[in-house]
Structures are given as C-alpha cells and as structure tokens.
Amino acid sequence: MDGVNNNLVLIVGKPATGKSASLRNIKDPEGVLFLNCESGKELPFSAKFRQMKVTDPNQIYVAFEKAEANKKIHTIIIDSITFMMDMYESMYVLTASDKERFKAWADYGDFWRKLMHKYVAGSSKNVIMLAHTMDQLNENEGVMETKVKFKGSVMNQGVESYFCVVIASQKLQLAKVEKYKNTNLTITEEEELLGFKYMFQTRLTKETVNNSLRGPLGLWSIDETYIDNDAQFVLDKLHAYYTN
C-alpha cells in the first residue's frame, strides 16, 4: 500500500473556529467515511456521512482497509487526530507498566507513522484530518509557535511535516482581512453585522509567521490567504492542481 496521496489535507485550529463546520459542503456525502474520535461528538450540521465512532485507535487501520475496498467511498475524514492520539496514550501508554512504558511510547510513534506511511499514503481516497492546536514557546528562538499537540518523537518531528497541505481555521474580525478580499471569501450580511467570520487561512502572514501552514508552490495566491471555510473548495483546488 506504500505510495503518495496528493489529496491529503490537514485542517488545524483552536476549538470553536469552524473546523468541523468546514465539512458541510463536501459533495456526495454518502460517500464520506467520517471517523469520529471525539467521544461521538455531533457534527454542527445535518450530515449524510457514513459515521463511525472510534473507541480504539487501531480501528482506524481497519476503516482505511474497508474504505479502500469500497468504490462508493471517496473521502475519509478523521475528527480529530488530536483526540485519536490522546485515546492511544490513555489506552496503551498510561496503562503500561513502568517496565513497558518506554516501549509503549515507541509504539505511540509507530502507530502514527504506520497510519501515515502505509494507510494514508497508499489510499486512493481523499483524506481530511482535523487537529486542535496549541501555542507553545520555542525556547531556542524565543517565539511563540502554534502547533498540533502530540507527544514523544512525533511532536519533536512535527505533525505538520507529514502533510503537503496544512490550512488553519480562524475566527477573525473582518477588518483584519480587508486587504485579502477575493471571490472565495464571501462576507454575508449577517457577518457584516457581527463584524467577524469563520474562515480558512492558507498562507502565512507577518502576524502568523510562526504557524505551520503549508501547501505546494502556486496552490494559493496571495489574494487567497483567507478563504471561506469550505473543505470541498480545498479538495477541488488540490484536484485541479495535480491534474494540470
């Protein structure tokens, strides 16, 4: 199953910034396998996804295998990988004896790497992963960085390094994105009244230079630094990029 998946997206952000809501427009929702790792938390919209409540991280491997064998499934979503890895830690690391604890942490990292290198890279499906971020001090450079919180060797390497496309969900005041207006950043009348919007950030700015956003060269223009929080639009951009 080893290979490269060019339709892989990581959506990062703090809680209540619209990560899950961004999934609302995905086409053919009956063909989406939604892997819920957040204790069965309900989606913020009525969804026709094939939903699976994950109670053991190893179920993720099986889900990918079954999805790969099912031609009707076109997209796999994990919400969220942060809770998925917390679940792994609770079930397999914290329950290990002191003697086995070192191996348990090594297995923690191996679980993630096997998921990414074998199941995700080898999948023919769109794969969208959601993750929560945290601000942490980079003591070497003396700056605050916003990153996905894992532990062990994976955190040291950086979760974001496994993805070619990383975008951030944001809840921002409209005045902060005025200069980035574009046809894919739609401001509704209600949002004008409220003065803020839930949106995606696709590129770094001078205010967010220490975030871990990324994308292949030319995928996003400067005008598209901020866009509507629409995961389907992101998939469409990726499909067009890699087929041209």
N, C-alpha and C positions, 0 to 999 in steps of 0.2 A: 504493500500500500504506500510505500515511500514515494514522495513526489512534491509538487509545489501547487498550492492552491492560491490563485490570483484573485479569488473572490472572498477574501478574508478581511473582516473589519472588526476593530476593537473600538467600542464606544465607552469612553471613560467620563466620570464626573462625580460630583458630590451628590448626596441624596436629594431628591425633590428638584432635580434640574431637567427632567424630561427624558431620561434615558429610555425607560420602558415605553413612554408615550410615543417616542420616535418610531416605534414599530407598527403604528396603526395603519399605515398606508401600504404595507407590503402586499404585492399582487398575489392572487391565487392563495389566500390564507389557508385553505385546506391542505396545501402542500408544504406548510411550515411545521417543523417539529420543534416545539418550544419546551426546552428542558429547564424546569423551574427548580432552582437550588435554594430558593429563599423561603423555605417552610410553607410552600403553597401560596405565597403572596399573590393576590389577584392582580391581573393587569388593569391599567387605568382606562380601559376601553373594552367594548364588546368584541371578542376575538373568536375567529373560527379556526384557530390554530389547533394542531394535534398537540395537546398539552400532556406533559409527563412530569409528575412530582418526583424529584430525585431525593432519595433518602440515603443513598450510599454513592460516593463519588465514582466507584467502579461501574455503576450503571451507565455512566456516560460512554464508556467504551462500547458497551453492548448497543446503546442507542445509535451510535455512529455506524456500527456494522449493519444494523437493521435498516437504517435510513439509506445507506449506500446500496442496499439490495432492493429498495423500493423506488421505482421510477416516478411515482407520484409525488415524492418529497423532493423539493428543490432548494430548501433553505433549512439550516439547523441554527437555532438560537440557544445560547446558554445565558441565563439570567439568574445569578451573576457568577462570574468566575471567582470573585472575592469570597462569596458565601460557599462556593464549591470547595475552595481550598481551606476555608475555616472548618467546613464539615470534615474534610480529610484529617486535619490536625486533631479535631475533637475525637474522631473515631479510631484513628490509627497511631497517632503520636502521643497524645496525652494519656492514653490508656496503656502504653507500652511500659514495661518495667525499666528501672534505671539502667539495667544492663543492656536492654534493647533500644534505648532511647536514641542513641546515635544512628543506628541503622534505620529507625523509624523516620528520622529527619531526612536521611538519604533517600528513603522510599518516597517521601513527600515530594522531593525534587524530581525523582524519576517518574512519578505519576504524571506530573505536569509535562515533562519533556516527552514522554511517550504519547500523551494526548496530542501534543502539537506536532511532533515529528512524524508520527505514524498515522493517527486517525484524522487529524485536521489537514495536514499537508497532502495526504493521499485521498482526500474526499473530493468527489466531483460536484458537491453541493456548495451553494453559498453558505458561508459560516459567519455568523454575527455573534460576538461575545460582548457582554456588558460587564463593567467593573466599576467599583467605587474607588475614589481617590482620597489621598490624604496629603496634607502639607507636612514636609519634614525638612529639617536643617541639613544641608550638605556642609559638614564641618570643614572639609578641605577647602571649599571655595567660599564659605561664609554666606551662602544664599539659601533662601527657602525654595524648595522644589515641590511640585505637585506630581505625585506618582501613584500608581496602583500598589496597594499594600499586600504583599505576600511575605513569606518568611524564608529564612535559610538561603541556600545558594541561588534560588530563583530570584529572590529580591535583590541579591548582590549583582546578578547579571542584568536585571531589569525586565519586568514582564513585557513591557512595550517593545523590547528588541525582537520579539517573536512575530511581530506584525509589520506588514508593509504599509498598512493604513491604520492610523490612530486618530480619531476625532474626539472632541470633548463636547459634552452637553453643558450648556450655560444658561443661567437666568440673568439677563443683563438689562440695564437701563438703556432705553432706545438712544439716548444722547451719546452713549459710548460707542455705538456702531454706526452713527450717522454717515461717516465718510466711507463706509463699506457697503452702502446700499447697492443692491443688484437685483436682477429679475428673480433670483432664487431666495430672496429674503423678503417675504411678504409680511407687511405690517397691517394687521386688521384694525378696524375701528375700535374694537374693544381694547386691543393692545395699545393703541394711541392714547386711549383714556387712562389706562393703567400706568403707562409710561415704561413698561418692561415687556420682554418677550423671552420665551424659551427658544433656544436656537443651538445650532452646532457651530463650533469653531474648528476650522480645518487647517489653519496655518498659524504659525507663531507670530506674535506681535511683540513690540518692545516691552509691553507690560506683562507678557506671559512667556518671556524667553526661556524660563526655566521649567516650562511644562514639557511633556514628552509627545507632542503631536508629530505626526509624520505622514508622508504619502509619496508615491513615485513622482519623479520630476514632471511637471506640467499637468498633473491631475487637477490641481486647483489654481485658479488665477488669483491675483491679489484681491480683486473685487469679491471673490468667493471666500474670503477669510471667514465671514459669517454667513450662514445659510439657514434656511428653515430646518428644524429638527425632523428630518424625514429620511429614515433609513433606506426606503426604496429609491429615493433620488441618489443616494450614495452608491447603492448597488448598480444603478443604471450608469452612473459615471464610470465605475470600475469596468463594467462590461464593455462600454464603448472604448475605454482607454486600451484595453488589452485585445480588442478585436480590430483596431485600426492600425 
